[in-house]
Amino acid sequence: MPASESTSFLPDWPRAGQPVLHSGLIKAEPEDFQVWELPTGLPDGEGEHLWVKVRKRDWNTPPVASMLARWAGVPIRDVSYAGLKDRQAVTEQWFSIQLAGKDDPSLPAALKPGVEILEMKRHSRKLRRGALRGNRFEIIVRECAGETGLVDSAVERIRREGVPNYFGEQRFGRQGANIPRALEMLTGKRRIRDRNQRSLLLSAARSLVFNDLLSARISEGIWCTPVVGDLMMLDGSHSLFPVDVVDQALLDRATSGEVHPTGILPGKSGKLETHDDAAALEEAVLADHEKLVAGLVKQKVKAARRALRVFPAELQHEWLTGDRLRLGFTLPAGSYATAVLRELIGGMPS
């Protein structure tokens, strides 16, 4: 897809820095965008759940889950996976199939063109949603144009400062269409019976509010800097602590990437409320989305916090022949590769 492609319902959220490439082409071929899932644990060889490692090319995750259900002769509800993966890509991920009292099905050469089983092993537990340490990405950007000589310094800046932890455009549906659909659902103008569709729309609504808050803090120059009233998150965990005083020790911890300011994923707040300066920023953004937020509270969605910044680990880059740039990095579960790419390439949506 061209990096300059725009969407109808998504704003062009600001970047932390100035992109050094004004254009580039990603996903020209599925092999240009490769993803390896990093699960929190691996099967131990015993149990009623068959874990299956799959490599897929140009397939979404749910259709592959359906293929595995048919292959194993079980209902789709007995097939689980940790997370959704890009379609226009080559990805490897695990699925689990509940096979209580059943033998393993015979290993097929391929389920369908582009879908291959790499490994099978039993385990005592099913694979649960979100059971991921993260994902490893290997991406080729073609037709790079711009200040190519500054890519080295731009990558070093990302390595040193991290990137805004925006939700990617795929979170919002094609051309951002899930945003108006979510508003219609949350204001009672549209009734969605399908549970998965409801979940997608609720996620889109919360992600929009988060991205807008992150955008506001970038515009204020404090997207990775703590302010009084913030809830800070320890890197690599979901542990939170409040900020009553911003001292040099806290600033140093934030600069080093040990802790990050967080933003709201709205819902019933519980004990996740900010105060003082941080609360003023959040309340202004929440007020802009009053109907969405009220609908989320009415739906009894639990509020959560998400780090405003993410550091791509093991960040590597190299120029290939011509104008092709290869990037490799690892992100924690829930973070998007486009958050890294858009800091290098202008015109790319979130």
Secondary structure, DSSP 8 states (H G I E B T S, - for coil): -BTT---SS------SS--SEEEEE--SSGGGEEEEEEES----S-SSEEEEEEEEES--HHHHHHHHHHHHT--GGGEEES----SSSEEEEEEEEE-TT-------S-SBTTEEEEEEEEESS---TT-EEEEEEEEEEEEEEE-GGGHHHHHHHHHHH-EE----GGGG-GGGTHHHHHHHHHTTSS----HHHHHHHHHHHHHHHHHHHHHHHHHHT-SSS--TT-EEEETTS--EEE-S---HHHHHHHHHTSEEEEEEE-SB-TT----HHHHHHHHHHHHHTHHHHHHHHHTT-B-EEEESEE--EEEEEEE-STT-EEEEEEEETT--HHHHHTTTBTT---
